[in-house]
Amino acid sequence: MPASRIMVTGGVLPTPESVQSWLKAGAVCVGLGSQLFPEEVLAAKNYAWIHAKVENLLGQMQSN
């Protein structure tokens, strides 16, 4: 399936290294799920933690 465009959604960590490794392997995009939204963070309604994690990840990705 060389013409297929793949979006990876499982096993992606919210780190630049993880995202970049999937993109280098041929994924056109990645989806972040449980690693970005841990149960304890959601239970505590700690949305600032999620925001900071996303902001940090995007900042690191843009600087590379």
C-alpha positions, 0 to 999 in steps of 0.5 A: 500500500505505498500510496496510502496515507497513514495517521498513527493514533496508537502508541504515540507519546506526547514527546517530540521524539515520538512524534518525529519518529512516526513522521519519519516512518511515513505517517502523515499525521499523528493522534494523541490520546490517553498519553495526553489525557491521563485519567488522573489529570482529567479527574482533577480537571487539571486542564492547565496541565494538558494545555502546558503539555500541548504548548510545550510539545508544539513549541519543541516541534516548531523549533526543530 
